[in-house]
Amino acid sequence: MENKRINGNDLLDLGYKENHAMGVALKINKKRLGFSREQMLVKFKDVLDHPESYLNDKTFKPLAEILLNIDAIEKETISLNETPNEYAVYGEDHIEEGAKKQMDVAMKLPVTVAGALMPDAHQGYGLPIGGVLATNNAVIPYGVGVDIGCRMALSVFDLPADYLDTNHDTLKAVLMGNTRFGAGHGYLKHERVDHAVLDNDLFDTHDFIRSLKDKAWTQLGSSGGGNHFVEFGVIDFAEADKALGVARGKYLALLTHSGSRGLGATIAGHYTKLAKDICKLPYTAQNLAYLDLDTAEGQEYWLAMNLAGDYASACHEVIHDKIKTALGAELLAKVENHHNFAWKEQFEGEEVIVHRKGATPASKDTMGIIPGSMATPGFLVRGKGEEAAINSASHGAGRLMSRTQAIKTLASADLKTMLEQHGITLLGAGMDEAPMAYKDIHTVMAAQSDLVDVVATFSPKIVRMADDGSRED
């Protein structure tokens, strides 16, 4: 009990309100500064009752200042609608309450037009992962997410499925030799490749973006940490797909998942802070701060977001091209889709900005890829264009437990057994990415049968992830 974290409910019990003062208090509590939990609670109560006495206190001064100015701060705050707009929820029985509460707040924004929650949804920052939000001429940096333009890419090769068995060691060497993973990792100067994305005018005309060009070049063609991967597997087309030009059968395929690396993360951090400075929302909604697209700041973010999306696509292109060349194979089909992005789309006859934070575009006949985990199948899908879902579907299975919880509770022996049972070779990854940390992909797919049709099933066999399980920088 002594070290139990102080949370918002504890502060409410002391008399704090759910406003910006609570946020400052929780930040101070993270440091703890040698105080016990009970001592911190006594301090927080005293600061609340006598803020003027703490204006010279190095630790509690920020809290005292905001308490003394809370009335003025709230006068500047943009009001939310009293009740949230209604929104569609898919697979509701398997979605945690935290994600629903976040979506409820998002649906109260004055710029919100419509929303939907996908069956892989779980709690995130601002908009939940698996949340889809349509707004009126406004873009929310945290509605897009930190890893801007994170995406899936699938290459189907003209090689039979049994190529995996007869060339296992070769394929493993191909993955190890043509990929690089993890937060902060990239390529040395003599290893770098060129790509047209680096010729974007923003790298020359925008000082902030210019400062990121060298990092972007260094990390071009690399993959992040966390749940990002490059993997060989078997893709099974139970029926021929005329639109893709692929005959019925099982083929060797390459599936990748990664985003815009340090470039996107830095852009996200910069414009999220800018949005919070400009758009003063209540404490419960502050991570949903938005930028009006009629402003210079909104246009800047929009251009930077699209650059990060193009860069993420370029990273996948470099990886797939390297591996295709190493295999000496021909490409039968390639499919790519992204999430963590915002699009200008039509909804009920009006142009809106659709944020898909961990959601797959699924308009009519749009192709997408919905992965499971390192030991469960993924699916190549074709969208049905369901307007209630804002033409969207899940972007994966969705987390069942947090990374911290997975590391603390899951056993490496159980993971090893599962991988052996499914005939999977794992290169890298941490326990936070164990399949048991994710929802059942089949349950998720069943919950969105109205949103997508399954075209083919992908079974991972050789999976490469960050060696240390690190997250994106």
Backbone torsions as a table, in degrees:
resi	resn	phi	psi	omega
1	MET	NA	-32.0	-176.3
2	GLU	-57.0	-40.5	-175.3
3	ASN	-102.1	7.0	179.4
4	LYS	-60.0	134.7	-175.9
5	ARG	-65.6	138.2	172.8
6	ILE	-76.6	131.5	-178.4
7	ASN	-121.8	-177.7	-177.3
8	GLY	-60.0	-37.0	179.4
9	ASN	-64.2	-36.7	176.4
10	ASP	-61.8	-41.7	-179.8
11	LEU	-70.1	-36.5	175.5
12	LEU	-60.8	-39.0	179.0
13	ASP	-63.9	-28.2	178.9
14	LEU	-80.0	-13.2	-179.2
15	GLY	113.1	0.5	176.8
16	TYR	-70.1	155.0	174.9
17	LYS	-104.0	161.0	-179.2
18	GLU	-79.7	74.8	-178.7
19	ASN	-138.3	-166.8	-174.3
20	HIS	-66.0	-25.4	176.9
21	ALA	-63.3	-37.9	177.3
22	MET	-62.0	-41.6	178.5
23	GLY	-60.6	-42.6	179.1
24	VAL	-65.8	-41.2	179.6
25	ALA	-61.5	-42.1	-179.6
26	LEU	-66.7	-34.3	176.0
27	LYS	-65.8	-42.9	178.1
28	ILE	-61.7	-40.2	-177.2
29	ASN	-63.8	-28.4	179.9
30	LYS	-59.4	-30.6	-178.7
31	LYS	-80.8	-32.5	178.3
32	ARG	60.4	-37.1	169.0
33	LEU	55.5	37.7	175.8
34	GLY	84.6	-8.8	178.1
35	PHE	-80.6	146.1	171.4
36	SER	-74.6	170.4	178.6
37	ARG	-58.9	-46.3	-178.5
38	GLU	-65.5	-38.4	178.0
39	GLN	-64.2	-39.1	178.4
40	MET	-65.5	-39.9	178.7
41	LEU	-62.8	-40.8	177.2
42	VAL	-62.4	-42.9	179.3
43	LYS	-62.1	-47.0	-178.6
44	PHE	-61.3	-37.6	178.7
45	LYS	-67.0	-41.0	-178.6
46	ASP	-68.7	-38.7	177.3
47	VAL	-64.4	-39.4	178.4
48	LEU	-62.3	-41.9	-177.4
49	ASP	-79.4	-31.0	-175.2
50	HIS	-136.2	61.0	-175.6
51	PRO	-59.9	-32.8	-178.6
52	GLU	-62.5	-24.7	-179.5
53	SER	-76.3	-8.4	-175.0
54	TYR	-114.0	13.4	-177.3
55	LEU	-69.6	-17.4	177.4
56	ASN	-108.7	8.0	179.2
57	ASP	-87.7	122.1	-174.4
58	LYS	-59.2	-37.3	-176.1
59	THR	-80.8	-46.4	-170.4
60	PHE	-100.8	1.3	179.2
61	LYS	-56.3	-46.5	179.8
62	PRO	-58.0	-37.3	178.9
63	LEU	-70.1	-42.6	179.1
64	ALA	-61.1	-43.7	-178.6
65	GLU	-62.8	-42.6	-177.5
66	ILE	-71.7	-32.9	176.3
67	LEU	-65.4	-39.0	-179.4
68	LEU	-72.6	-20.0	-177.2
69	ASN	-115.0	14.5	-172.3
70	ILE	-63.1	-34.3	-179.7
71	ASP	-64.5	-43.4	179.6
72	ALA	-66.6	-38.9	179.1
73	ILE	-62.3	-43.6	-177.1
74	GLU	-70.5	-25.9	176.0
75	LYS	-67.0	-30.9	179.8
76	GLU	-83.8	-10.1	-173.0
77	THR	-76.9	134.4	176.5
78	ILE	-73.4	128.2	-177.6
79	SER	-75.8	142.9	172.5
80	LEU	-89.6	159.1	171.7
81	ASN	-66.1	148.9	-175.0
82	GLU	-65.5	-39.4	179.6
83	THR	-123.8	145.4	-179.9
84	PRO	-72.1	146.7	170.4
85	ASN	-63.1	152.9	176.3
86	GLU	-71.3	150.5	178.1
87	TYR	-149.2	154.9	-179.3
88	ALA	-79.2	141.2	176.5
89	VAL	-126.5	127.4	-179.9
90	TYR	-109.5	130.7	-177.9
91	GLY	68.5	39.2	-171.8
92	GLU	-57.0	-35.8	-176.8
93	ASP	-62.2	-19.7	-176.4
94	HIS	-111.7	17.1	179.4
95	ILE	-109.7	129.0	-177.7
96	GLU	-66.6	153.0	-177.2
97	GLU	-62.2	-34.0	-178.9
98	GLY	-59.3	-38.6	179.3
99	ALA	-68.2	-39.8	179.0
100	LYS	-66.1	-40.2	179.2
101	LYS	-64.1	-40.1	176.9
102	GLN	-63.2	-41.0	179.8
103	MET	-67.1	-36.8	176.9
104	ASP	-59.0	-42.5	179.0
105	VAL	-65.1	-43.9	-180.0
106	ALA	-60.3	-34.6	-178.8
107	MET	-75.5	-5.0	176.5
108	LYS	-95.5	-7.7	-179.0
109	LEU	-60.7	141.7	-179.8
110	PRO	-65.2	-17.8	-179.7
111	VAL	-95.7	-4.0	-176.3
112	THR	-72.7	135.0	176.9
113	VAL	-106.5	-45.5	-177.8
114	ALA	-160.1	165.2	179.3
115	GLY	-155.2	168.4	176.1
116	ALA	-159.0	151.6	-179.8
117	LEU	-120.9	123.8	-176.1
118	MET	-82.9	160.9	-174.1
119	PRO	-69.9	-11.5	175.9
120	ASP	-95.2	11.4	-171.0
121	ALA	-63.8	143.2	171.2
122	HIS	-154.1	167.3	-172.0
123	GLN	-67.5	139.9	177.7
124	GLY	-137.3	-146.6	174.9
125	TYR	-106.4	122.8	-179.5
126	GLY	75.0	-106.8	175.8
127	LEU	-76.4	135.2	180.0
128	PRO	-66.0	154.5	170.6
129	ILE	-63.6	130.9	-174.7
130	GLY	90.6	7.8	178.2
131	GLY	-94.6	139.8	176.2
132	VAL	-121.6	127.9	-176.2
133	LEU	-136.9	125.4	175.6
134	ALA	-101.5	128.9	-178.2
135	THR	-125.0	163.9	179.5
136	ASN	-94.4	100.5	173.3
137	ASN	56.3	31.9	179.0
138	ALA	-139.3	143.9	179.7
139	VAL	-121.5	136.5	-176.5
140	ILE	-109.4	108.8	-178.9
141	PRO	-53.9	-41.9	178.2
142	TYR	-79.2	-10.4	171.3
143	GLY	-77.4	-23.4	174.0
144	VAL	-84.4	-45.2	178.8
145	GLY	110.3	170.0	-176.7
146	VAL	-74.5	-43.6	-178.9
147	ASP	-89.6	78.0	-174.4
148	ILE	-58.9	133.2	174.9
149	GLY	71.7	14.2	176.9
150	CYS	-51.5	139.2	-170.2
151	ARG	-150.6	169.7	174.2
152	MET	-111.9	145.2	173.7
153	ALA	-141.8	134.3	-177.3
154	LEU	-126.5	127.8	172.0
155	SER	-114.7	127.1	176.5
156	VAL	-104.5	121.9	-175.4
157	PHE	-99.9	162.1	179.6
158	ASP	-84.0	42.6	-179.9
159	LEU	-122.7	139.2	-177.7
160	PRO	-70.3	162.0	-178.2
161	ALA	-59.2	-35.6	-176.6
162	ASP	-72.2	-4.5	173.3
163	TYR	-59.6	-29.6	177.8
164	LEU	-63.6	-38.3	-179.1
165	ASP	-74.9	-42.0	-174.7
166	THR	-81.6	-15.9	-177.6
167	ASN	-131.1	33.6	-174.5
168	HIS	-56.4	-50.2	-177.2
169	ASP	-65.7	-35.6	177.7
170	THR	-64.7	-45.1	-179.4
171	LEU	-65.2	-38.4	176.6
172	LYS	-61.1	-44.4	179.0
173	ALA	-65.1	-35.9	178.0
174	VAL	-62.6	-43.5	178.3
175	LEU	-64.4	-46.6	-177.8
176	MET	-65.3	-33.8	-175.7
177	GLY	-85.0	-14.1	-174.0
178	ASN	-124.4	15.0	177.7
179	THR	-134.2	155.8	173.7
180	ARG	-143.1	136.4	-169.7
181	PHE	-129.2	158.4	165.8
182	GLY	105.6	153.1	-179.5
183	ALA	-56.6	126.3	176.9
184	GLY	84.3	-8.5	-176.7
185	HIS	-86.6	147.5	178.7
186	GLY	-163.2	-151.3	-175.6
187	TYR	-116.6	144.9	175.0
188	LEU	-69.2	163.9	-172.6
189	LYS	-56.9	-40.3	-177.4
190	HIS	-75.6	-11.1	-179.6
191	GLU	-96.5	-13.6	-172.2
192	ARG	-65.0	152.6	175.2
193	VAL	-116.1	154.5	176.8
194	ASP	-92.3	154.0	176.4
195	HIS	-155.8	148.1	-177.8
196	ALA	-58.7	-25.3	-178.7
197	VAL	-61.2	-27.8	180.0
198	LEU	-74.8	-8.8	177.7
199	ASP	-91.6	5.5	178.7
200	ASN	-56.6	136.0	-176.3
201	ASP	-57.8	-28.0	-178.2
202	LEU	-61.6	-28.2	178.3
203	PHE	-68.1	-17.2	179.1
204	ASP	-106.2	-30.7	-171.1
205	THR	-101.9	-14.6	-175.3
206	HIS	-117.8	115.6	-173.9
207	ASP	-57.1	-42.8	-178.9
208	PHE	-63.7	-47.3	179.9
209	ILE	-67.0	-38.2	178.7
210	ARG	-56.4	-38.1	-178.0
211	SER	-67.2	-13.7	-177.2
212	LEU	-100.8	-2.1	-171.8
213	LYS	-65.3	-40.8	-177.1
214	ASP	-66.0	-40.5	176.7
215	LYS	-62.7	-41.9	-179.6
216	ALA	-61.0	-43.3	179.9
217	TRP	-65.9	-42.0	-179.9
218	THR	-60.6	-39.8	-173.8
219	GLN	-95.6	-0.2	179.8
220	LEU	-59.9	123.7	-179.7
221	GLY	88.5	7.7	176.4
222	SER	-106.5	171.5	-178.7
223	SER	-122.6	154.4	-178.0
224	GLY	-81.9	-168.6	177.3
225	GLY	-94.7	-156.9	177.2
226	GLY	62.0	-126.9	-175.0
227	ASN	-91.8	14.2	178.4
228	HIS	-78.7	145.2	-175.7
229	PHE	-154.0	162.9	165.3
230	VAL	-131.8	125.1	-174.4
231	GLU	-145.5	145.3	169.7
232	PHE	-92.7	145.5	177.1
233	GLY	-162.2	-175.1	179.1
234	VAL	-106.6	126.8	174.5
235	ILE	-107.4	130.8	-173.0
236	ASP	-113.5	111.4	173.0
237	PHE	-94.3	101.6	-179.9
238	ALA	-65.5	-26.8	176.3
239	GLU	-133.8	151.3	175.8
240	ALA	-62.7	144.9	176.4
241	ASP	-115.4	106.0	-175.6
242	LYS	-66.1	-36.6	-178.2
243	ALA	-63.8	-38.2	178.3
244	LEU	-85.8	-19.9	-178.1
245	GLY	76.9	30.6	-179.1
246	VAL	-113.3	128.2	179.0
247	ALA	-77.2	161.8	175.8
248	ARG	-57.5	140.4	178.9
249	GLY	148.2	-179.8	179.1
250	LYS	-114.4	134.4	-173.7
251	TYR	-133.7	157.8	168.6
252	LEU	-72.1	134.4	180.0
253	ALA	-139.2	156.0	176.8
254	LEU	-116.7	127.9	179.2
255	LEU	-123.4	131.8	-179.8
256	THR	-128.0	149.0	177.1
257	HIS	-140.9	116.1	176.9
258	SER	-169.7	176.4	-174.9
259	GLY	-132.7	-141.4	-170.4
260	SER	-96.1	13.0	171.1
261	ARG	54.9	-147.1	-176.5
262	GLY	-64.6	-31.5	178.3
263	LEU	-57.7	-53.7	-177.5
264	GLY	-66.0	-41.4	-179.1
265	ALA	-62.4	-40.4	-179.4
266	THR	-70.3	-40.8	175.8
267	ILE	-60.4	-45.3	-179.5
268	ALA	-60.2	-46.2	-179.5
269	GLY	-63.3	-42.9	-178.4
270	HIS	-62.8	-48.5	-174.3
271	TYR	-82.1	-21.9	172.3
272	THR	-66.5	-44.8	177.5
273	LYS	-61.6	-43.2	179.6
274	LEU	-62.3	-43.0	179.8
275	ALA	-62.6	-41.0	179.6
276	LYS	-66.0	-33.4	178.0
277	ASP	-69.2	-34.7	-175.6
278	ILE	-88.3	-44.5	-172.6
279	CYS	-103.6	96.6	-176.2
280	LYS	-85.0	97.9	179.2
281	LEU	-101.1	160.8	174.9
282	PRO	-56.9	158.5	-176.0
283	TYR	-52.1	-42.8	-176.5
284	THR	-67.3	-17.1	-176.3
285	ALA	-118.7	9.3	-171.2
286	GLN	-61.7	-28.9	178.5
287	ASN	-78.1	1.2	175.4
288	LEU	-105.6	17.7	179.0
289	ALA	-54.3	134.9	-173.8
290	TYR	-121.5	161.7	177.7
291	LEU	-117.9	129.0	177.5
292	ASP	-71.1	130.9	-177.9
293	LEU	-73.3	-5.4	174.1
294	ASP	-89.0	0.4	178.9
295	THR	-102.8	161.2	178.3
296	ALA	-61.8	-39.8	-178.9
297	GLU	-65.6	-40.4	178.6
298	GLY	-64.3	-42.0	178.5
299	GLN	-67.4	-37.7	177.4
300	GLU	-59.9	-49.1	-179.2
301	TYR	-62.7	-41.7	-177.8
302	TRP	-59.0	-44.0	178.9
303	LEU	-66.3	-42.3	-179.4
304	ALA	-67.1	-39.9	177.8
305	MET	-60.6	-44.7	-179.9
306	ASN	-66.3	-35.1	175.1
307	LEU	-62.8	-44.9	179.9
308	ALA	-62.8	-37.8	176.8
309	GLY	-64.1	-43.5	177.8
310	ASP	-64.0	-37.4	179.9
311	TYR	-66.4	-42.2	177.5
312	ALA	-59.7	-42.7	177.7
313	SER	-62.3	-40.0	179.6
314	ALA	-63.2	-38.2	178.0
315	CYS	-59.8	-44.6	177.8
316	HIS	-64.9	-41.1	179.9
317	GLU	-59.7	-43.2	179.8
318	VAL	-63.2	-45.4	-179.5
319	ILE	-61.8	-48.0	-177.2
320	HIS	-66.0	-38.8	178.9
321	ASP	-65.7	-42.7	178.7
322	LYS	-60.3	-45.2	-176.0
323	ILE	-73.0	-37.3	176.0
324	LYS	-60.7	-43.1	178.7
325	THR	-64.1	-42.7	180.0
326	ALA	-63.3	-34.0	179.4
327	LEU	-78.4	-27.9	-173.8
328	GLY	67.7	32.0	-175.6
329	ALA	-103.8	164.0	174.1
330	GLU	-99.0	149.3	-178.0
331	LEU	-93.1	123.9	176.5
332	LEU	-86.8	-39.0	-179.6
333	ALA	-161.7	152.0	174.7
334	LYS	-137.9	133.1	179.5
335	VAL	-129.2	140.2	-178.7
336	GLU	-143.8	139.2	172.6
337	ASN	-147.6	155.1	179.3
338	HIS	-124.4	161.6	174.0
339	HIS	-133.0	-170.0	-176.3
340	ASN	52.4	59.6	-174.1
341	PHE	-158.5	169.2	175.2
342	ALA	-129.4	138.0	-177.0
343	TRP	-125.2	150.0	168.1
344	LYS	-89.2	116.5	-176.3
345	GLU	-137.6	167.0	175.2
346	GLN	-93.6	132.1	175.8
347	PHE	-138.4	118.4	-177.2
348	GLU	51.4	42.5	174.1
349	GLY	81.5	3.1	-179.4
350	GLU	-123.4	148.6	175.2
351	GLU	-76.6	130.7	178.0
352	VAL	-133.1	166.1	173.4
353	ILE	-101.7	114.2	-177.5
354	VAL	-99.3	116.5	175.6
355	HIS	-94.3	127.1	174.3
356	ARG	-121.0	96.6	-179.6
357	LYS	-95.2	94.3	-173.5
358	GLY	73.7	48.4	176.3
359	ALA	-146.4	144.8	-175.1
360	THR	-94.9	131.3	173.5
361	PRO	-59.0	131.6	-176.0
362	ALA	-141.6	44.1	174.1
363	SER	-68.7	169.9	-174.4
364	LYS	-53.4	122.6	176.5
365	ASP	69.8	8.1	176.3
366	THR	-77.5	130.5	-179.7
367	MET	-83.7	145.2	177.7
368	GLY	-151.7	168.2	-180.0
369	ILE	-127.8	126.7	179.8
370	ILE	-120.2	102.7	-177.6
371	PRO	-79.8	161.0	174.2
372	GLY	-97.6	-91.7	175.8
373	SER	-151.3	-172.8	-178.7
374	MET	-64.0	-16.5	-177.4
375	ALA	-126.3	10.2	179.8
376	THR	-130.2	156.4	-173.5
377	PRO	-69.4	157.5	170.1
378	GLY	-115.0	171.1	-173.5
379	PHE	-135.3	132.9	169.8
380	LEU	-86.8	123.9	-171.8
381	VAL	-128.6	161.8	174.8
382	ARG	-124.4	126.8	-175.3
383	GLY	-67.2	149.7	177.8
384	LYS	-100.8	-11.2	179.3
385	GLY	73.5	46.2	-179.7
386	GLU	-80.8	112.6	-174.5
387	GLU	-66.7	-33.3	179.4
388	ALA	-61.8	-28.8	177.4
389	ALA	-92.0	7.8	-175.1
390	ILE	52.6	44.9	176.9
391	ASN	53.4	49.1	-175.4
392	SER	-136.7	166.2	173.9
393	ALA	-147.5	178.1	-179.7
394	SER	-67.7	161.6	177.4
395	HIS	-106.1	3.9	178.5
396	GLY	173.4	-158.5	178.6
397	ALA	-79.1	-34.0	-177.8
398	GLY	88.7	144.3	-177.3
399	ARG	-73.3	138.0	175.0
400	LEU	-94.3	-29.6	177.7
401	MET	-140.2	155.8	-179.8
402	SER	-67.6	165.0	178.2
403	ARG	-61.1	-43.7	-179.9
404	THR	-61.8	-45.1	179.7
405	GLN	-62.7	-40.8	-179.9
406	ALA	-63.2	-44.7	-179.2
407	ILE	-63.6	-37.9	-177.3
408	LYS	-75.9	-32.3	-169.3
409	THR	-109.6	-22.7	-175.8
410	LEU	-90.3	146.7	-177.3
411	ALA	-102.7	135.2	-179.6
412	SER	-63.8	-29.8	179.1
413	ALA	-65.3	-37.6	178.9
414	ASP	-67.4	-38.4	177.2
415	LEU	-63.8	-44.7	-179.7
416	LYS	-59.0	-42.9	179.3
417	THR	-62.9	-43.7	-179.5
418	MET	-63.5	-42.8	179.6
419	LEU	-63.7	-40.9	179.0
420	GLU	-64.4	-40.4	-179.5
421	GLN	-63.7	-32.1	-178.4
422	HIS	-97.8	3.2	178.0
423	GLY	64.4	42.8	-175.5
424	ILE	-111.5	132.9	173.5
425	THR	-98.5	122.6	-178.3
426	LEU	-108.7	126.8	177.9
427	LEU	-114.3	104.8	-178.4
428	GLY	90.4	-159.8	178.2
429	ALA	83.4	154.4	175.7
430	GLY	-114.2	173.3	-179.1
431	MET	-65.3	-18.3	177.9
432	ASP	-66.7	-14.7	178.9
433	GLU	-107.0	10.9	178.2
434	ALA	-59.5	143.4	-178.6
435	PRO	-55.1	-30.8	-178.4
436	MET	-67.2	-14.3	179.0
437	ALA	-83.8	-2.5	-176.4
438	TYR	-113.8	157.1	173.8
439	LYS	-66.2	162.2	177.0
440	ASP	-71.6	117.9	-175.7
441	ILE	-62.5	-31.8	-179.5
442	HIS	-69.0	-36.7	176.0
443	THR	-65.4	-41.6	179.1
444	VAL	-63.2	-44.9	-179.0
445	MET	-65.7	-37.6	179.1
446	ALA	-63.6	-31.2	-178.3
447	ALA	-76.4	-10.8	-178.4
448	GLN	-126.0	31.9	178.2
449	SER	-65.2	-21.7	176.6
450	ASP	-81.5	-8.0	-173.5
451	LEU	-103.7	-33.1	-177.1
452	VAL	-143.5	155.5	168.4
453	ASP	-105.9	138.7	177.6
454	VAL	-82.2	126.3	-179.7
455	VAL	-97.4	-39.9	-179.1
456	ALA	-156.6	160.3	179.8
457	THR	-115.0	133.0	-179.6
458	PHE	-109.2	127.4	177.7
459	SER	-113.0	112.9	-178.9
460	PRO	-66.8	145.1	-179.6
461	LYS	-131.2	-41.2	175.6
462	ILE	-125.7	112.7	-170.1
463	VAL	-115.7	125.1	178.3
464	ARG	-112.7	127.2	177.6
465	MET	-137.9	175.7	179.6
466	ALA	-58.4	135.3	-175.6
467	ASP	-59.2	-36.3	-175.2
468	ASP	-102.5	7.4	-177.3
469	GLY	66.5	18.6	-175.3
470	SER	-65.9	157.5	179.0
471	ARG	-94.5	170.7	-178.2
472	GLU	-65.9	144.5	176.7
473	ASP	-85.7	NA	NA
